[in-house]
Amino acid sequence: MARVTVEDCLEQEENRFALVVLAALRTRQIMKGSPALVSGKNKAAVMALREIGEGKVHWNRNSQEAVQEWIDQTKNIILR
């Protein structure tokens, strides 16, 4: 995949909000040293989106639950 688009990623994850959370979580993993599942020398966020677009990264549980958990955690950080 030469260039990743939101449409590529939405074929794998239909919920745009779940897609954003998944990409953010995967980006953090890559930045902390997790090996990328696609080749290339892009920034971590681009690598995460490419992985999602190619179907190599996906939720291992219900995306609705995962998004809600992420929202709850983020609220706690922001409201401190």
Backbone as CSV, one residue per row, in Angstrom:
resi,resn,N_x,N_y,N_z,CA_x,CA_y,CA_z,C_x,C_y,C_z
1,MET,0.856,-1.166,0.000,0.000,0.000,0.000,0.902,1.229,0.000
2,ALA,0.877,1.958,-1.068,1.741,3.121,-1.203,1.274,4.270,-0.319
3,ARG,-0.019,4.473,-0.275,-0.561,5.578,0.513,-1.800,5.082,1.242
4,VAL,-1.865,5.348,2.500,-3.001,4.888,3.294,-4.076,5.972,3.296
5,THR,-5.332,5.547,3.175,-6.454,6.482,3.240,-7.424,6.011,4.313
6,VAL,-8.260,6.917,4.740,-9.280,6.558,5.729,-10.189,5.477,5.160
7,GLU,-10.468,5.560,3.866,-11.341,4.565,3.236,-10.740,3.168,3.324
8,ASP,-9.413,3.063,3.167,-8.752,1.762,3.316,-8.994,1.212,4.716
9,CYS,-8.868,2.065,5.691,-9.020,1.645,7.082,-10.476,1.342,7.422
10,LEU,-11.404,2.089,6.834,-12.822,1.869,7.121,-13.327,0.554,6.542
11,GLU,-12.596,-0.037,5.610,-12.956,-1.369,5.125,-12.714,-2.407,6.213
12,GLN,-11.791,-2.108,7.120,-11.458,-3.030,8.207,-12.264,-2.729,9.475
13,GLU,-12.486,-1.456,9.750,-13.222,-1.018,10.944,-14.219,0.038,10.508
14,GLU,-15.503,-0.303,10.516,-16.536,0.590,9.996,-16.785,1.810,10.876
15,ASN,-16.590,1.679,12.160,-16.842,2.768,13.095,-15.642,3.715,13.104
16,ARG,-15.845,4.951,12.666,-14.748,5.922,12.587,-14.130,6.203,13.952
17,PHE,-14.951,6.249,14.979,-14.440,6.520,16.321,-13.579,5.359,16.808
18,ALA,-14.033,4.149,16.562,-13.246,2.973,16.930,-11.940,2.948,16.146
19,LEU,-11.985,3.373,14.897,-10.782,3.430,14.066,-9.764,4.398,14.656
20,VAL,-10.218,5.561,15.079,-9.315,6.558,15.662,-8.676,6.025,16.940
21,VAL,-9.469,5.399,17.793,-8.941,4.864,19.047,-7.953,3.736,18.763
22,LEU,-8.311,2.838,17.852,-7.421,1.733,17.501,-6.098,2.268,16.958
23,ALA,-6.168,3.257,16.080,-4.948,3.840,15.515,-4.107,4.508,16.606
24,ALA,-4.752,5.197,17.531,-4.019,5.857,18.618,-3.329,4.838,19.515
25,LEU,-4.037,3.780,19.859,-3.447,2.752,20.719,-2.287,2.047,20.026
26,ARG,-2.469,1.726,18.750,-1.400,1.047,18.011,-0.206,1.976,17.819
27,THR,-0.456,3.256,17.590,0.633,4.226,17.456,1.464,4.259,18.727
28,ARG,0.808,4.266,19.865,1.531,4.259,21.150,2.378,3.008,21.294
29,GLN,1.829,1.864,20.891,2.596,0.619,20.967,3.860,0.704,20.117
30,ILE,3.721,1.200,18.905,4.876,1.316,18.009,5.906,2.278,18.593
31,MET,5.439,3.393,19.142,6.352,4.384,19.717,7.087,3.837,20.936
32,LYS,6.473,2.873,21.627,7.112,2.265,22.796,8.010,1.093,22.419
33,GLY,8.155,0.829,21.108,9.101,-0.194,20.677,8.519,-1.451,20.074
34,SER,7.221,-1.561,20.018,6.609,-2.733,19.394,6.958,-2.732,17.906
35,PRO,7.361,-3.876,17.357,7.739,-3.890,15.939,6.543,-3.644,15.028
36,ALA,6.777,-2.897,13.971,5.726,-2.628,12.989,5.439,-3.899,12.195
37,LEU,4.200,-4.066,11.792,3.778,-5.245,11.045,3.810,-5.017,9.541
38,VAL,4.190,-3.821,9.123,4.339,-3.487,7.705,5.721,-2.869,7.518
39,SER,6.242,-2.971,6.324,7.560,-2.395,6.069,7.420,-0.929,5.673
40,GLY,8.475,-0.187,5.904,8.470,1.226,5.552,9.138,2.052,6.628
41,LYS,9.415,3.279,6.284,10.060,4.197,7.230,9.183,5.422,7.401
42,ASN,7.996,5.201,7.900,7.047,6.283,8.131,6.952,6.564,9.618
43,LYS,6.265,7.626,9.952,6.005,7.930,11.356,5.083,6.866,11.932
44,ALA,5.091,6.756,13.246,4.336,5.703,13.928,2.850,5.735,13.588
45,ALA,2.261,6.918,13.506,0.827,7.019,13.207,0.514,6.492,11.810
46,VAL,1.369,6.790,10.856,1.164,6.300,9.486,1.324,4.789,9.448
47,MET,2.320,4.279,10.165,2.523,2.828,10.211,1.297,2.144,10.819
48,ALA,0.752,2.719,11.878,-0.434,2.141,12.513,-1.607,2.112,11.542
49,LEU,-1.824,3.193,10.829,-2.921,3.238,9.856,-2.692,2.259,8.714
50,ARG,-1.456,2.116,8.262,-1.164,1.140,7.209,-1.452,-0.273,7.697
51,GLU,-1.084,-0.567,8.940,-1.367,-1.889,9.507,-2.869,-2.154,9.549
52,ILE,-3.628,-1.163,9.965,-5.087,-1.310,10.027,-5.650,-1.488,8.624
53,GLY,-5.212,-0.663,7.688,-5.698,-0.734,6.315,-5.419,-2.073,5.653
54,GLU,-4.309,-2.695,6.018,-3.945,-3.995,5.458,-4.558,-5.151,6.244
55,GLY,-5.311,-4.837,7.295,-5.983,-5.878,8.066,-5.080,-6.634,9.023
56,LYS,-3.939,-6.062,9.358,-2.992,-6.730,10.249,-3.215,-6.380,11.714
57,VAL,-3.998,-5.339,11.962,-4.315,-4.920,13.330,-5.820,-4.736,13.415
58,HIS,-6.415,-5.286,14.451,-7.860,-5.156,14.645,-8.171,-5.334,16.123
59,TRP,-9.387,-5.012,16.485,-9.820,-5.175,17.875,-9.896,-6.662,18.195
60,ASN,-9.453,-7.031,19.385,-9.593,-8.418,19.813,-10.822,-8.583,20.712
61,ARG,-11.648,-7.563,20.718,-12.919,-7.610,21.452,-13.884,-6.647,20.779
62,ASN,-15.042,-6.491,21.329,-16.047,-5.598,20.763,-15.503,-4.173,20.722
63,SER,-15.510,-3.562,19.551,-14.942,-2.220,19.419,-15.718,-1.185,20.227
64,GLN,-17.017,-1.378,20.374,-17.836,-0.442,21.158,-17.355,-0.408,22.613
65,GLU,-17.106,-1.579,23.187,-16.624,-1.647,24.569,-15.242,-1.017,24.693
66,ALA,-14.383,-1.292,23.740,-13.023,-0.766,23.785,-13.014,0.755,23.684
67,VAL,-13.840,1.299,22.813,-13.916,2.756,22.669,-14.435,3.382,23.956
68,GLN,-15.464,2.810,24.547,-16.017,3.359,25.782,-14.987,3.316,26.906
69,GLU,-14.231,2.224,27.000,-13.189,2.124,28.017,-12.129,3.208,27.800
70,TRP,-11.742,3.430,26.553,-10.753,4.454,26.240,-11.278,5.837,26.599
71,ILE,-12.534,6.105,26.295,-13.149,7.398,26.628,-13.134,7.608,28.138
72,ASP,-13.507,6.584,28.893,-13.519,6.689,30.351,-12.120,6.967,30.899
73,GLN,-11.114,6.279,30.378,-9.740,6.492,30.829,-9.269,7.905,30.495
74,THR,-9.613,8.372,29.314,-9.201,9.704,28.880,-9.860,10.776,29.736
75,LYS,-11.126,10.588,30.085,-11.812,11.554,30.953,-11.092,11.680,32.284
76,ASN,-10.657,10.553,32.838,-9.959,10.578,34.120,-8.649,11.348,34.025
77,ILE,-7.954,11.221,32.926,-6.689,11.935,32.743,-6.945,13.429,32.595
78,ILE,-7.934,13.793,31.800,-8.227,15.200,31.524,-8.773,15.907,32.760
79,LEU,-9.576,15.231,33.555,-10.244,15.861,34.691,-9.397,15.918,35.952
80,ARG,-8.190,15.446,35.911,-7.339,15.474,37.105,-6.888,16.855,37.430
